[in-house]
């Protein structure tokens, strides 16, 4: 992986704006036609592109946004100092993250409990339609089982994320 990675969101500008063409060279973007020709790059047409470059601990960020009819470029630079967060700010962020994850965990566990109750250990209550069509009952039971498995996986994932947070 290159030390600088580019994520793109670009738009070709209309002729009235006089914007040069944007070329994609693998994972990199350029508006230098000579370089693009030399490297066999492709012209980017339509859509929008944002390019974010990262280098080690510090990062610089360049973003380009616009519409299909025009492009506006804005670049901002962020040094390592702006990436630093005081320990008290980080603790507040961690506490917020923990509160959000705990709320999500409670919701996920509640949904899991409802699904397990409905599943009734593999014997969900049959509806009138399912009495006459057993294939519908089997399909609903299989769907409930799959939803329970997904919900259990969600609960485990949230618990893993909570365990990764510092301070507990």
PyMOL commands that set and color helices and strands:
alter all, ss='L'
color gray80, all
select helices_A, chain A and resi 33-38+80-83+87-119+128-132+134-164
alter helices_A, ss='H'
color red, helices_A
select strands_A, chain A and resi 23-25+28-30+42-43+51-55+58-67+70-78
alter strands_A, ss='S'
color yellow, strands_A
deselect
rebuild
show_as cartoon
